Amino acid sequence: MTARTTRLDDRVRSALRTVGAAAKRGLGDADLAELVQIRASQLNHCAFCLDMHLGLAREQGVGMGVPPAERSRDWGRRLDLLAAWEEAGEVFDARERAALALTEAVTVLTEGFVPDEVYEQAAAHFEEAELAHLLALIATINAWNRLMVARRIPAGSTQW
């Protein structure tokens, strides 16, 4: 696939990076942030973002809150099952499932809005400030996904 254009104003790129970084810091859970970004990228069919975030997750050993001996097998399994998280049983805890459901609802918006039950489930697992940062993270990765998909930026591209 050839990119339609690789042009993206540096101020736009910088603004999105700043918002994304602030959302991750405010969420305070690097592992969950990667799961959310990967899941949104799966839904949006963004090969560039999937390649980048899956690579980062594997390279940085996301699961940093877990001792290395315990996280390597578990984290890889979680990444492998992320596309089927609802069917993965206890692989994802209740907080992660609430965040992933919210990610899907915000990303797809099939009903034209985020269903109350999805939002309420997330609100039950996140403090108000964390939830605000989670929503900002979801919105930011969706913006990145759309920018990359619309311009057909291929996985692994160094020009974007």
C-alpha positions as CSV (number, residue, x, y, z in Angstrom):
1,M,0.0,0.0,0.0
2,T,1.2,3.5,-0.8
3,A,0.5,6.4,1.4
4,R,-1.8,9.0,-0.1
5,T,0.1,11.7,1.7
6,T,2.6,11.8,4.5
7,R,1.9,15.5,5.2
8,L,0.8,16.3,8.8
9,D,1.3,19.7,10.2
10,D,3.9,19.6,13.0
11,R,1.6,21.6,15.3
12,V,-1.2,19.0,14.9
13,R,1.2,16.1,15.5
14,S,2.6,17.9,18.6
15,A,-0.9,18.7,20.0
16,L,-2.0,15.1,19.6
17,R,1.1,13.8,21.3
18,T,0.7,16.3,24.1
19,V,-3.0,15.3,24.7
20,G,-2.1,11.6,24.5
21,A,0.7,11.9,27.0
22,A,-1.4,13.9,29.4
23,A,-4.2,11.4,29.2
24,K,-1.8,8.5,29.9
25,R,-0.3,10.2,32.8
26,G,-3.7,11.1,34.2
27,L,-5.0,7.6,33.8
28,G,-1.9,6.3,35.7
29,D,-1.9,2.8,34.2
30,A,0.5,2.3,31.4
31,D,-0.6,-1.3,30.8
32,L,-4.3,-0.3,30.4
33,A,-3.4,2.6,28.2
34,E,-1.7,0.3,25.8
35,L,-4.6,-2.2,25.8
36,V,-7.0,0.6,25.1
37,Q,-4.9,2.0,22.3
38,I,-4.4,-1.4,20.7
39,R,-8.1,-2.2,20.9
40,A,-9.2,1.0,19.3
41,S,-6.7,0.5,16.6
42,Q,-8.0,-3.0,15.9
43,L,-11.5,-1.6,15.6
44,N,-10.4,1.2,13.3
45,H,-8.2,-1.2,11.2
46,C,-5.2,1.0,11.7
47,A,-2.2,-1.1,10.7
48,F,0.2,1.7,11.5
49,C,-1.0,2.2,15.0
50,L,-1.4,-1.5,15.7
51,D,2.2,-2.2,14.6
52,M,3.5,0.7,16.7
53,H,1.5,-0.1,19.9
54,L,1.9,-3.8,19.8
55,G,5.6,-3.4,19.2
56,L,5.9,-1.0,22.1
57,A,3.9,-3.3,24.4
58,R,6.1,-6.2,23.6
59,E,9.4,-4.3,23.5
60,Q,8.8,-2.4,26.8
61,G,7.3,-5.5,28.5
62,V,4.1,-3.8,29.4
63,G,3.0,-5.5,32.5
64,M,5.6,-3.5,34.4
65,G,3.6,-3.7,37.6
66,V,4.1,-7.5,37.5
67,P,7.5,-9.2,38.1
68,P,9.1,-10.1,34.8
69,A,8.9,-13.8,35.4
70,E,5.2,-13.6,35.8
71,R,4.4,-11.0,33.1
72,S,6.0,-12.3,29.9
73,R,3.7,-15.2,29.3
74,D,0.6,-13.5,30.7
75,W,1.1,-10.2,28.8
76,G,1.6,-12.0,25.5
77,R,-1.5,-14.1,26.0
78,R,-3.5,-10.9,26.9
79,L,-2.3,-9.2,23.7
80,D,-3.2,-12.3,21.7
81,L,-6.7,-12.4,23.2
82,L,-7.4,-8.7,23.1
83,A,-9.6,-8.8,20.0
84,A,-11.8,-11.3,21.8
85,W,-11.6,-9.8,25.3
86,E,-15.3,-10.4,26.0
87,E,-14.9,-14.1,25.4
88,A,-11.5,-14.4,27.2
89,G,-12.9,-15.1,30.6
90,E,-10.7,-13.9,33.5
91,V,-7.8,-13.0,31.3
92,F,-8.9,-9.4,31.7
93,D,-10.0,-8.1,35.1
94,A,-13.3,-6.2,35.7
95,R,-11.6,-2.8,35.5
96,E,-9.9,-3.7,32.2
97,R,-13.2,-5.1,30.8
98,A,-15.0,-1.8,31.7
99,A,-12.3,0.2,30.0
100,L,-12.4,-2.0,26.9
101,A,-16.2,-1.8,26.7
102,L,-15.9,2.0,26.9
103,T,-13.2,2.0,24.2
104,E,-15.5,0.1,21.9
105,A,-18.5,2.2,22.6
106,V,-16.6,5.5,22.0
107,T,-14.8,4.1,19.0
108,V,-17.8,2.6,17.2
109,L,-20.7,4.7,18.4
110,T,-23.2,2.3,16.8
111,E,-26.1,3.7,18.7
112,G,-25.0,7.3,18.1
113,F,-23.9,7.7,21.7
114,V,-22.2,5.7,24.5
115,P,-24.8,3.6,26.2
116,D,-25.5,4.5,29.8
117,E,-24.7,1.0,31.1
118,V,-21.3,1.1,29.5
119,Y,-20.4,4.5,30.9
120,E,-21.8,3.6,34.3
121,Q,-19.7,0.4,34.4
122,A,-16.6,2.4,33.6
123,A,-17.5,5.0,36.2
124,A,-17.8,2.2,38.8
125,H,-14.2,1.3,38.2
126,F,-12.5,4.6,37.7
127,E,-12.3,7.8,39.8
128,E,-13.8,10.8,38.0
129,A,-10.4,12.2,37.0
130,E,-9.2,8.8,35.8
131,L,-12.3,8.4,33.7
132,A,-11.8,11.8,32.1
133,H,-8.3,10.8,31.2
134,L,-9.5,7.4,29.9
135,L,-12.0,9.2,27.6
136,A,-9.3,11.6,26.4
137,L,-7.0,8.7,25.6
138,I,-9.7,6.9,23.7
139,A,-10.5,10.1,21.7
140,T,-6.8,10.7,21.0
141,I,-6.1,7.2,19.7
142,N,-9.2,7.5,17.5
143,A,-7.9,10.8,16.1
144,W,-4.5,9.2,15.4
145,N,-6.2,6.1,13.8
146,R,-8.3,8.2,11.5
147,L,-5.4,10.4,10.5
148,M,-3.3,7.3,9.6
149,V,-6.1,5.3,7.9
150,A,-7.4,8.3,5.9
151,R,-3.9,8.9,4.6
152,R,-3.2,5.2,4.2
153,I,0.0,5.3,6.2
154,P,1.4,1.7,6.1
155,A,2.5,-0.3,9.1
156,G,6.1,0.4,9.9
157,S,6.3,3.7,8.0
158,T,8.9,6.1,9.1
159,Q,7.3,9.0,7.2
160,W,3.9,10.0,8.7
